[in-house]
């Protein structure tokens, strides 16, 4: 993958896959590799109903992040 997709659902899927398959160990390293700002990605996906779980290292739909402490 050379660039991150723009479509929110595909972007979430791509990021979660790259983190799950351990291509990258953090969201920050993934974003750095694709020349993106992690805060911008979180804000963009937040506008589309997703939140990032630090504990699970994945974006999840809002409402499926039961532990408020884990979401940023």
C-alpha positions as CSV (number, residue, x, y, z in Angstrom):
1,X,0.0,0.0,0.0
2,X,1.5,3.3,-1.1
3,X,-1.0,5.7,0.2
4,X,-3.8,5.6,2.8
5,X,-7.3,5.5,1.3
6,X,-9.7,8.4,1.8
7,X,-12.9,6.5,2.3
8,X,-13.5,6.3,6.1
9,X,-14.6,2.6,6.1
10,X,-11.7,1.5,3.9
11,X,-9.2,3.7,5.9
12,X,-10.3,2.1,9.2
13,X,-10.0,-1.3,7.7
14,X,-6.6,-0.6,6.2
15,X,-5.2,0.9,9.4
16,X,-6.5,-1.9,11.6
17,X,-5.1,-4.5,9.3
18,X,-1.7,-2.9,9.2
19,X,-1.6,-2.7,13.0
20,X,-3.1,-6.1,13.5
21,X,-0.6,-7.8,11.2
22,X,2.2,-6.0,13.0
23,X,3.4,-4.1,9.9
24,X,3.5,-1.2,12.3
25,X,3.7,-1.2,16.1
26,X,1.9,2.1,16.7
27,X,-0.6,4.3,15.0
28,X,2.1,7.1,15.1
29,X,4.7,5.0,13.2
30,X,2.0,4.0,10.7
31,X,1.1,7.6,10.1
32,X,4.7,8.7,9.9
33,X,5.3,6.1,7.2
34,X,2.4,7.5,5.1
35,X,3.3,11.1,5.9
36,X,0.1,11.7,7.9
37,X,-0.6,13.3,11.2
38,X,-2.1,10.9,13.8
39,X,-4.3,13.6,15.2
40,X,-5.6,14.5,11.8
41,X,-6.5,10.8,11.2
42,X,-8.2,10.5,14.6
43,X,-10.2,13.6,14.0
44,X,-11.2,12.6,10.5
45,X,-12.3,9.2,11.6
46,X,-13.9,10.7,14.7
47,X,-16.1,12.7,12.4
48,X,-17.2,9.5,10.8
49,X,-18.1,7.7,14.0
50,X,-14.8,5.9,14.9
51,X,-12.6,6.2,17.9
52,X,-9.1,4.8,18.5
53,X,-8.5,2.3,21.3
54,X,-5.0,2.4,22.7
55,X,-5.5,-0.9,24.5
56,X,-6.6,-2.8,21.4
57,X,-4.6,-0.8,18.9
58,X,-7.5,-0.3,16.5
59,X,-10.2,2.0,15.4
60,X,-13.6,1.0,16.6
61,X,-17.1,2.3,15.9
62,X,-18.2,4.8,18.6
63,X,-20.2,2.9,21.2
64,X,-18.0,-0.2,21.0
65,X,-15.3,1.5,23.1
66,X,-16.7,0.6,26.5
67,X,-13.7,1.7,28.5
68,X,-13.5,5.4,28.2
69,X,-9.9,5.5,29.4
70,X,-8.7,3.5,26.4
71,X,-10.1,5.9,23.7
72,X,-8.4,8.9,22.3
